Amino acid sequence: MTPLVDLGTRKFWRSLGRPVDLAGAHHWLRAPTSTSAVVRDGWLAAEAAVHGGRVDDASPDAGLLASMAELDGPGFRAADLLPQVRDFYEHTARWHVEVWSAWAPWAWPGGELVSRFFGKRVEQLALPTRPLDVAKGMDSRISVIRDAAGHQVAAGWLRTLRATGEYVFSGCYSHRTLPGASRPSVHVAFPLESGNVQVFLKPSVLPDGSLWLESPGGRFGGDGAYVVVEDGGRTFASRAPVHETFHVYVDDRGVLRTDHVLRMGRATAMRLHYKLERT
C-alpha cells in the first residue's frame, strides 16, 4: 500500500505541475533526489558524483555556505551582517541548536498526519508536532559536498532526534541565481524518492544587522517553494502554497536566535524558535 500512496502523491503533483527540462531551460531546479523511499543521508554520495567530487564529513568548521558573501548583490551585503549571524552560516558545525515548535490549531491535524504517515516513514520533513518531540534535543551534522577541485558546492544539513536517532530533516544547502534575478538566493532542497521539495529564500540584511530570509508566493521562476517529481520518464515542477520566513538575530543578552514562520497561503500554520549556541 505504501508504494501506491507515494506514487499517488507524485501523480498529484504532476497534475498540478508543468513539464520541465532540468538539463536545459529549467536547470535552476536540478537538485538531489533519493533512490529509495527512506531518505536519510543516502543522496549525498550521488550528489557529490554529479559534481565529480566527494563528500567531506571531516570538517569541524563546515558551514551551510562557504561564505555569506556568495549572496552579495544589489540589496544585500554580507559585510553588513552581525558577526554571529555570519559565523553560524559559515561555520554551522560549530553551533548547537535547540528548537521549540507550536502549531496553529487548524493546521495541527494535517501536520500530524503528514509527519506520522509520511515524514517519519521516509525520514524526511518529519516536522515536530508536539513540544516533547524535541524535548531531549536535536543533533545535527554538516556534510560538505565538494567538486573535483575541492571547492564547496553544497552542504548537507542532517538533523536527527537525539532520543531516537530518527531523521527529521535532510537538506541540501547552497546558493543559486534564479532566471532574471540580479543576485543569488539561498537554495534548500529536500530529496525525496523520485523528486524533491525545494525552497528559494530571498536574503535581506535588516538595519540591526540581523538576517531576514523569505520564500514568498509569486510567479514560477521566482523565490518560493517548489515540488519537483519524476514520473513516466518525465519531470514536472509546481509552485507549492507554502511560504516561510526566517529572522536570525542576536537578542538583548547576546544569544543568537531564529524565529521561523511557516504559512499555508496567508494563514500561519506553524512557528518554530531556535536557540543557537557556539560550542
C-alpha distance (Angstrom), angle and dihedral (degrees) to the residues before:
residue distance angle dihedral
M1 . . .
T2 3.82 . .
P3 3.85 95.0 .
L4 3.81 88.5 50.4
V5 3.80 90.9 53.2
D6 3.81 91.5 50.6
L7 3.80 91.3 46.3
G8 3.80 89.8 49.4
T9 3.80 89.8 52.0
R10 3.79 91.0 53.5
K11 3.80 90.9 48.2
F12 3.80 89.4 51.7
W13 3.79 93.8 53.5
R14 3.80 90.6 42.8
S15 3.81 88.6 57.2
L16 3.81 90.6 53.3
G17 3.78 96.2 41.8
R18 3.77 140.3 70.2
P19 3.81 129.7 -122.9
V20 3.80 111.7 -93.5
D21 3.80 134.7 -168.1
L22 3.80 106.8 -140.4
A23 3.80 91.8 -175.8
G24 3.79 92.2 51.9
A25 3.78 136.5 18.7
H26 3.80 94.3 -0.2
H27 3.80 98.0 45.2
W28 3.81 88.3 127.9
L29 3.83 87.0 73.0
R30 3.80 95.6 54.7
A31 3.79 107.6 117.6
P32 3.81 138.7 146.6
T33 3.79 121.4 -70.8
S34 3.79 131.8 -169.9
T35 3.79 122.9 -109.9
S36 3.80 91.4 -154.3
A37 3.79 136.6 47.1
V38 3.82 92.0 -114.3
V39 3.80 107.3 65.2
R40 3.82 111.3 -173.4
D41 3.83 107.9 135.6
G42 3.80 97.6 -38.0
W43 3.81 94.0 113.9
L44 3.81 97.1 60.8
A45 3.81 99.9 83.1
A46 3.80 92.9 46.2
E47 3.80 91.6 50.9
A48 3.80 91.3 49.6
A49 3.81 88.5 51.4
V50 3.82 90.0 55.3
H51 3.81 87.6 61.4
G52 3.80 93.7 41.8
G53 3.78 89.5 -116.3
R54 3.77 143.3 95.3
V55 3.79 145.3 -101.1
D56 3.81 114.6 -101.7
D57 3.81 112.5 -155.8
A58 3.79 94.8 159.5
S59 3.81 102.8 75.4
P60 3.83 111.8 105.6
D61 3.82 89.1 -171.3
A62 3.81 97.6 51.9
G63 3.79 120.1 142.6
L64 3.77 137.3 -166.5
L65 3.81 86.4 -113.4
A66 3.78 126.9 25.7
S67 3.81 87.9 -134.0
M68 3.79 133.4 -3.5
A69 3.81 86.0 -138.2
E70 3.81 86.0 77.2
L71 3.82 84.9 77.8
D72 3.82 94.4 54.0
G73 3.78 117.9 127.8
P74 3.80 141.2 106.3
G75 3.81 106.9 -20.8
F76 3.81 97.2 11.6
R77 3.82 133.3 76.5
A78 3.78 119.1 171.7
A79 3.81 88.8 -156.5
D80 3.83 88.3 69.6
L81 3.82 93.4 60.2
L82 3.78 122.6 102.8
P83 3.83 109.0 -98.6
Q84 3.83 92.3 -118.9
V85 3.80 92.3 53.9
R86 3.77 92.6 50.1
D87 3.80 92.3 44.8
F88 3.79 91.6 54.7
Y89 3.81 93.4 56.1
E90 3.80 95.3 41.1
H91 3.84 96.9 42.1
T92 3.80 103.1 25.1
A93 3.80 93.7 151.0
R94 3.81 88.5 66.8
W95 3.80 92.3 60.1
H96 3.81 131.0 84.9
V97 3.81 116.4 -146.8
E98 3.80 128.5 -151.3
V99 3.80 118.4 -174.4
W100 3.80 138.0 -163.2
S101 3.80 124.5 -173.6
A102 3.80 137.7 -164.1
W103 3.80 127.1 -176.2
A104 3.78 126.8 -154.5
P105 3.84 108.3 -113.6
W106 3.81 92.3 -118.6
A107 3.82 92.6 52.0
W108 3.80 100.8 41.3
P109 3.86 98.0 82.6
G110 3.79 91.5 52.5
G111 3.78 91.8 44.7
E112 3.80 90.7 50.6
L113 3.80 92.0 50.8
V114 3.80 93.2 48.6
S115 3.80 92.9 46.0
R116 3.80 96.5 45.0
F117 3.80 101.0 40.9
F118 3.80 99.9 30.0
G119 3.81 116.7 12.8
K120 3.80 98.3 44.9
R121 3.80 92.1 41.1
V122 3.80 95.7 53.1
E123 3.84 93.1 30.4
Q124 3.78 93.1 -126.8
L125 3.83 132.6 105.9
A126 3.81 90.1 3.5
L127 3.80 94.8 162.7
P128 3.82 112.6 -160.2
T129 3.81 109.1 -109.8
R130 3.81 99.6 -177.7
P131 3.83 129.0 44.8
L132 3.82 90.7 -125.3
D133 3.81 90.2 58.8
V134 3.80 88.6 79.5
A135 3.82 99.5 24.1
K136 3.81 92.6 113.3
G137 3.76 92.6 47.7
M138 3.77 139.9 -104.2
D139 3.79 124.9 -98.1
S140 3.78 122.4 -148.1
R141 3.78 136.3 -163.8
I142 3.79 129.6 -166.1
S143 3.81 116.5 -148.3
V144 3.80 112.6 -174.2
I145 3.80 118.4 -145.7
R146 3.80 109.5 -147.3
D147 3.79 129.7 -170.0
A148 3.80 125.5 -132.0
A149 3.81 90.7 -80.7
G150 3.80 92.2 52.4
H151 3.80 96.1 -107.8
Q152 3.79 119.7 140.9
V153 3.80 110.6 -109.1
A154 3.81 97.5 167.1
A155 3.79 142.4 -14.8
G156 3.76 132.0 -135.5
W157 3.81 113.9 -137.1
L158 3.80 107.2 -162.1
R159 3.80 117.0 -171.6
T160 3.80 123.3 -171.6
L161 3.80 135.9 176.6
R162 3.79 109.5 -102.3
A163 3.81 92.4 -145.4
T164 3.82 96.7 54.8
G165 3.81 108.4 11.1
E166 3.82 89.8 -125.4
Y167 3.79 116.9 149.0
V168 3.79 116.3 -110.9
F169 3.81 100.4 173.9
S170 3.80 132.5 6.3
G171 3.79 107.5 -177.1
C172 3.80 137.7 170.2
Y173 3.83 111.9 -140.0
S174 3.78 126.5 -162.6
H175 3.79 141.6 122.9
R176 3.77 123.9 -94.8
T177 3.81 136.4 176.3
L178 3.79 115.5 -132.2
P179 3.82 122.8 -140.4
G180 3.80 109.9 -72.8
A181 3.81 93.7 2.0
S182 3.80 120.7 138.1
R183 3.81 95.2 -145.7
P184 3.80 140.5 17.5
S185 3.79 127.8 -84.8
V186 3.78 128.2 -147.5
H187 3.81 105.5 -99.4
V188 3.80 122.5 -155.3
A189 3.81 122.9 -179.6
F190 3.79 125.1 -172.3
P191 3.82 108.1 -160.1
L192 3.80 119.2 -136.9
E193 3.78 132.5 173.9
S194 3.82 106.4 -70.1
G195 3.78 93.0 -8.3
N196 3.77 147.3 18.0
V197 3.77 146.6 -133.9
Q198 3.80 113.7 -116.0
V199 3.78 132.0 -167.4
F200 3.80 125.9 -166.2
L201 3.80 110.4 -161.3
K202 3.80 122.8 -162.9
P203 3.83 110.4 -140.6
S204 3.80 125.4 -142.8
V205 3.80 133.3 173.1
L206 3.81 112.7 -135.7
P207 3.84 121.4 -144.9
D208 3.83 92.0 -98.2
G209 3.81 92.0 55.2
S210 3.79 95.0 -103.7
L211 3.80 122.0 135.4
W212 3.80 124.6 -114.8
L213 3.80 118.8 -166.0
E214 3.80 121.0 -175.7
S215 3.79 136.2 -179.0
P216 3.82 102.3 -166.7
G217 3.76 132.6 -176.4
G218 3.77 119.0 -100.0
R219 3.77 145.1 102.4
F220 3.79 127.4 -13.1
G221 3.78 106.1 -90.3
G222 3.80 95.9 36.4
D223 3.78 133.5 98.3
G224 3.79 114.3 -65.2
A225 3.79 142.2 77.4
Y226 3.81 126.3 -42.6
V227 3.78 136.8 -177.1
V228 3.82 116.3 -148.8
V229 3.82 121.4 -169.0
E230 3.80 135.4 179.7
D231 3.78 113.6 -142.4
G232 3.78 133.5 159.0
G233 3.79 93.3 -3.6
R234 3.80 92.5 -55.3
T235 3.80 135.1 94.3
F236 3.79 125.5 -129.5
A237 3.80 131.8 -172.6
S238 3.78 132.9 -165.3
R239 3.77 136.4 -179.7
A240 3.81 110.5 -112.5
P241 3.83 121.5 -141.2
V242 3.80 91.2 -126.0
H243 3.79 118.8 115.0
E244 3.80 125.4 -175.0
T245 3.78 138.5 -172.1
F246 3.80 128.7 -168.5
H247 3.80 123.1 -167.0
V248 3.81 110.9 -168.5
Y249 3.81 110.2 -170.1
V250 3.80 146.1 146.1
D251 3.81 115.0 -111.5
D252 3.82 126.8 -139.7
R253 3.82 90.5 -86.6
G254 3.77 94.5 53.3
V255 3.82 95.6 -102.9
L256 3.80 119.0 141.2
R257 3.80 111.4 -127.5
T258 3.81 139.6 169.5
D259 3.79 130.4 -150.0
H260 3.80 110.8 -157.5
V261 3.81 120.5 -170.7
L262 3.81 123.6 -172.5
R263 3.80 118.6 -164.0
M264 3.77 133.3 -172.8
G265 3.76 104.3 -148.6
R266 3.81 103.5 -42.1
A267 3.80 96.6 -28.6
T268 3.80 121.4 96.5
A269 3.81 108.8 -122.9
M270 3.80 103.1 172.6
R271 3.78 142.3 5.2
L272 3.78 125.4 -158.5
H273 3.78 128.5 -173.6
Y274 3.79 123.7 -160.3
K275 3.78 128.1 -163.0
L276 3.80 110.3 -158.4
E277 3.80 122.3 -160.8
R278 3.80 127.5 179.0
T279 3.79 113.3 -127.1
